[in-house]
Amino acid sequence: MSSTLTLGPRDDIGKQEVAVTSLLAMCDHAVNASCKVGGARSTSIGQQVRRMESTRKGRKPEGEGKAEPENELSEVDQLKSELSKEHDLYLRALADFDNYRRRVEREAEAAARSGKRQMILSLLDIIDSFDRALSHTTEGAAVSEGYKAIYRKLLGLLQSQGVTPFESIGESFDPAVHEAIGTVETDEYETGTVAEEIQRGYRWGGDVLRPARVRVAD
């Protein structure tokens, strides 16, 4: 069986497609006939023509152009890697912000404590004035009792903030809590012992707020 297909370069596109379709049908018929007679050559003519037709129309033959599993796995791994990087960046930013928040809190607490310290030191100067005034007043006088009442209120206010005085007389001289302003000769205390207290020392919590100014036995 034979057929001649003549297509001019300027023939109508619709006529070309009809002609090609007819040729495909003829090739299939020839292949089927050959399979019935010989049973061994059933593979190529119709499939080759279909491949040529699909290529001409810009389509890929069946079974071609499918995404390969390796490429799909590669894209998934890439997405997982990018997601892991973004997650790491998020955790780092979260840790940086937490460190920043803690640093700001520490700085604010330190600033507040510094301002409070200055205020308490100013109150200690008032307490010192009361100490000197009470040492020159007559015991039992009305003025003396008024001074003592105010003095006790000031001490109570300082104690409520954790500020307490500490004793120095009779204690061994300690440069961490004592400030020596001189020495004194005495038989009452051993050498190196605090013999006189000129200005009382105070602690604020576990820290020395103000060292005591003392004279040491020589």
C-alpha positions as CSV (number, residue, x, y, z in Angstrom):
1,M,0.0,0.0,0.0
2,S,1.5,3.4,-1.0
3,S,0.4,7.0,-1.0
4,T,2.1,10.2,-2.1
5,L,1.7,13.4,0.0
6,T,2.6,16.6,-1.7
7,L,2.7,19.7,0.5
8,G,3.6,23.0,-1.0
9,P,5.5,25.5,1.1
10,R,2.5,27.9,1.2
11,D,-0.4,25.4,1.5
12,D,-3.1,26.0,4.0
13,I,-2.2,24.9,7.5
14,G,-5.6,23.1,8.0
15,K,-5.0,21.1,4.8
16,Q,-1.6,20.0,6.1
17,E,-3.0,18.8,9.4
18,V,-5.7,16.7,7.6
19,A,-3.1,15.2,5.3
20,V,-0.8,14.3,8.2
21,T,-3.7,12.7,10.1
22,S,-4.5,10.6,7.0
23,L,-0.9,9.6,6.8
24,L,-0.9,8.5,10.5
25,A,-4.0,6.4,10.0
26,M,-2.4,4.7,7.0
27,C,0.8,4.0,8.9
28,D,-1.1,2.5,11.8
29,H,-3.0,0.3,9.3
30,A,0.2,-0.8,7.7
31,V,1.8,-1.6,11.1
32,N,-1.2,-3.6,12.3
33,A,-1.2,-5.6,9.0
34,S,2.5,-6.3,9.3
35,C,2.0,-7.5,12.9
36,K,-0.7,-9.9,11.8
37,V,1.5,-11.4,9.1
38,G,4.9,-11.4,10.6
39,G,4.3,-10.7,14.3
40,A,7.7,-9.2,14.8
41,R,7.9,-5.6,13.4
42,S,5.2,-3.7,15.3
43,T,7.1,-0.8,16.8
44,S,8.3,2.0,14.8
45,I,6.5,3.7,11.9
46,G,3.4,5.1,13.6
47,Q,5.3,6.1,16.8
48,Q,8.0,7.9,14.8
49,V,5.5,9.8,12.8
50,R,3.7,10.8,16.0
51,R,6.9,11.9,17.5
52,M,7.6,14.1,14.4
53,E,4.1,15.5,14.4
54,S,4.3,16.3,18.1
55,T,7.7,18.0,17.6
56,R,6.3,20.0,14.7
57,K,3.4,21.3,16.8
58,G,5.7,22.2,19.8
59,R,4.5,19.3,22.0
60,K,6.7,16.8,23.6
61,P,5.9,13.1,23.1
62,E,4.1,11.2,25.7
63,G,6.4,10.1,28.5
64,E,8.9,12.9,27.9
65,G,9.3,16.2,29.8
66,K,8.2,14.8,33.1
67,A,10.0,16.2,36.2
68,E,12.7,13.8,37.3
69,P,12.5,12.6,40.9
70,E,16.1,13.6,41.5
71,N,15.3,17.2,40.6
72,E,12.2,17.2,42.8
73,L,14.2,15.9,45.8
74,S,16.8,18.5,45.1
75,E,14.3,21.3,45.2
76,V,12.8,19.9,48.5
77,D,16.2,19.7,50.1
78,Q,17.0,23.3,49.0
79,L,13.7,24.5,50.5
80,K,14.4,22.7,53.8
81,S,17.9,24.2,53.9
82,E,16.5,27.7,53.4
83,L,13.9,27.1,56.1
84,S,16.5,25.9,58.5
85,K,18.6,29.0,57.9
86,E,15.6,31.3,58.4
87,H,14.8,29.5,61.6
88,D,18.4,29.9,62.9
89,L,18.3,33.6,62.1
90,Y,15.0,33.9,64.0
91,L,16.5,32.2,67.1
92,R,19.5,34.4,67.0
93,A,17.4,37.6,66.7
94,L,15.3,36.3,69.6
95,A,18.4,35.7,71.8
96,D,19.9,39.1,70.9
97,F,16.7,40.8,71.9
98,D,16.5,38.9,75.2
99,N,20.1,39.9,75.9
100,Y,19.3,43.5,75.1
101,R,16.2,43.5,77.3
102,R,18.3,42.1,80.2
103,R,21.0,44.6,79.7
104,V,18.5,47.5,79.7
105,E,16.9,46.2,82.9
106,R,20.3,46.0,84.6
107,E,21.3,49.5,83.5
108,A,18.0,50.9,84.7
109,E,18.3,49.1,88.0
110,A,21.9,50.4,88.4
111,A,20.8,54.0,87.6
112,A,18.0,53.8,90.1
113,R,20.2,52.4,92.8
114,S,22.8,55.1,92.1
115,G,20.2,57.9,92.5
116,K,18.9,56.2,95.7
117,R,22.4,55.9,97.1
118,Q,23.0,59.7,96.7
119,M,19.7,60.5,98.5
120,I,20.5,58.1,101.4
121,L,24.0,59.6,101.8
122,S,22.3,63.0,102.0
123,L,20.1,61.7,104.8
124,L,23.1,60.3,106.6
125,D,24.5,63.8,106.8
126,I,21.3,64.9,108.6
127,I,21.7,61.9,110.9
128,D,25.2,63.0,111.7
129,S,23.9,66.5,112.6
130,F,21.4,64.9,115.0
131,D,24.2,62.8,116.6
132,R,26.2,66.0,117.3
133,A,23.2,67.9,118.5
134,L,22.1,65.1,120.9
135,S,25.6,64.9,122.4
136,H,25.3,68.5,123.5
137,T,21.7,68.5,124.8
138,T,20.6,68.0,128.4
139,E,19.1,64.6,129.1
140,G,15.3,64.9,129.8
141,A,14.9,68.3,128.3
142,A,11.9,68.8,126.0
143,V,14.1,69.9,123.1
144,S,16.2,66.8,123.6
145,E,13.1,64.5,123.5
146,G,11.9,66.2,120.3
147,Y,15.3,65.6,118.7
148,K,15.3,62.0,119.7
149,A,11.9,61.4,118.3
150,I,12.9,62.8,114.9
151,Y,16.2,60.9,115.1
152,R,14.4,57.6,115.6
153,K,12.0,58.3,112.7
154,L,15.0,58.9,110.4
155,L,16.8,55.8,111.5
156,G,13.5,53.8,111.0
157,L,13.2,55.2,107.5
158,L,16.8,54.2,106.6
159,Q,16.4,50.7,108.1
160,S,13.2,50.2,106.0
161,Q,15.5,50.7,103.0
162,G,18.1,48.2,104.3
163,V,20.5,50.8,105.7
164,T,21.9,50.0,109.1
165,P,24.8,51.4,111.2
166,F,27.6,49.2,112.4
167,E,29.8,49.4,115.5
168,S,33.4,50.2,115.2
169,I,34.8,51.0,118.7
170,G,36.7,48.1,120.1
171,E,36.9,46.3,116.7
172,S,40.1,45.6,114.9
173,F,40.8,48.2,112.2
174,D,39.6,47.0,108.8
175,P,40.3,49.2,105.8
176,A,37.3,47.8,104.0
177,V,34.9,49.3,106.6
178,H,37.1,51.9,108.4
179,E,38.7,55.1,107.3
180,A,41.5,56.1,109.7
181,I,42.0,59.8,110.2
182,G,44.6,59.4,113.0
183,T,45.9,57.5,116.0
184,V,45.4,57.9,119.7
185,E,47.5,56.7,122.6
186,T,45.4,54.7,125.1
187,D,45.8,51.8,127.4
188,E,42.1,50.9,127.1
189,Y,42.5,49.3,123.7
190,E,45.2,47.2,122.0
191,T,47.3,48.6,119.2
192,G,45.4,48.4,115.9
193,T,42.0,48.6,117.5
194,V,39.5,51.3,116.8
195,A,39.6,53.6,119.9
196,E,37.4,56.5,118.7
197,E,34.6,56.9,116.2
198,I,34.4,60.3,114.6
199,Q,31.7,59.4,112.1
200,R,29.5,56.4,112.2
201,G,29.6,53.8,109.3
202,Y,26.6,52.3,107.5
203,R,25.9,49.3,105.4
204,W,23.3,49.0,102.7
205,G,22.3,45.4,102.5
206,G,25.6,43.5,102.3
207,D,27.6,46.4,100.9
208,V,29.4,49.2,102.8
209,L,27.5,52.4,102.1
210,R,29.8,54.6,104.0
211,P,32.9,53.6,106.0
212,A,33.3,54.8,109.5
213,R,35.8,57.5,110.2
214,V,37.9,56.5,113.2
215,R,41.0,56.9,115.3
216,V,43.1,53.8,115.9
217,A,44.9,52.9,119.2
218,D,48.6,53.3,118.9
